[in-house]
């Protein structure tokens, strides 16, 4: 578990201390199945989060093959629920069927939209977009940043979910406070991280990009060989703080 504390300038005092757990790039598939997901859910629930987000690449396979392995995600517990945005691997695995399956498990899929977390003044906005490659797969998919932000209340702090770090370049001149992404696996097996940096601006961890706090998860599972080298998997845990009132 990687823990971070981040101050968001527009986060109301009533939401100070809100906790967000991010899962990303789990890649449920041939070698990562139900027992690992059960253990993962138990670990997340032990953190008692206010919000759980999954930033894509959850699966590598069809709903028919992996339904039982993914089902324990329905047991995730948090104050405000679990939210999901697509990664590129959802589009290789039958995205429409998977989005219906996730909704049936109580996971809210964000597709180029923004909603409020909390109530009234004691709230912040959460937005999410499709993966950067989604437009190539048809069925009405594709990242639409303008649509995702059109309902944002500019007086509120804004947390933005996307799968790939390079999607931050599409957020220029927006008022996003925190962007949560994955996709890179932190390289997963050294030295592949050098190749990842050819197409992504950041490899892993927390950075500031043009005034936006950007976090790149190393991923909670793995893809391909069931191993990691100098890029351990993670559950990302964020405590959101309001500015100190003097």
C-alpha positions, 0 to 999 in steps of 0.5 A: 500500500502506497500512502500519500497526502494531497492538499486540494485548494478547493476541498471543503473543510467538511471533506478534509481527511477524505480517503481514496483508494486506487486500483489499476491494471489488475489484469484478471486473466489466465494467471490472476484469478478469484483468490487474488481478487478476494485477497485484494478486496479484503486488503482494500476494505481493511483500509476503510476508504471513503472512495474506491476508484479503478483506473482501467485494465481490470481484465484480460478475457471475456465476461464468460471466462472471468465473471467468477474471478471478478465477482468479489469486487462487489464486496468492496466497501466504502462511503461513496462507492466504487468507480471505474474508467476503461483501459485499453485492455477492456476494449480487447475483452468485449467492453460493452459486456464488461461494462454491463457486468461491472454495473451489475456488481455495483461499480459505477462506470464513468464514461466522459462524465462528472458527478458529485461526491458528497452532499451540498457544499460538503462535496467535490467533483469526480470525473472520468473519461474513456481510454485514449485508444477507445475511439478506435474500437467504435460502439460510441467509445472515445475520450471526450474531455469537454463532455467529461467536464461540462457539468463540473462546478468550478467552485469544487475540487475536481478529481479526474480519472483516466487510464493513461498518463499521456491523457493529461495533455488534454487537460490543459487550461482546465481546473483539474486538481488531481488526476489518477492514472495507471497503464505503465505498470511502472515498467513492471520488469526492468528495464522496460520502463525506458520503453514506456517513457517513449510514449508516456510522460511519466512512469510512476508516482506523484508529480505536478504537471502544469498545476495538476497533481498527477499520480501514476499507479504502478498497477495492482496486478501484472500483464504477461509474465507473472512477475515484476522486477524493481517495479512492485505492484501497489494499492494506492491510498490518498488522504485528501486535505483542505487548505489550512485556515489561518 
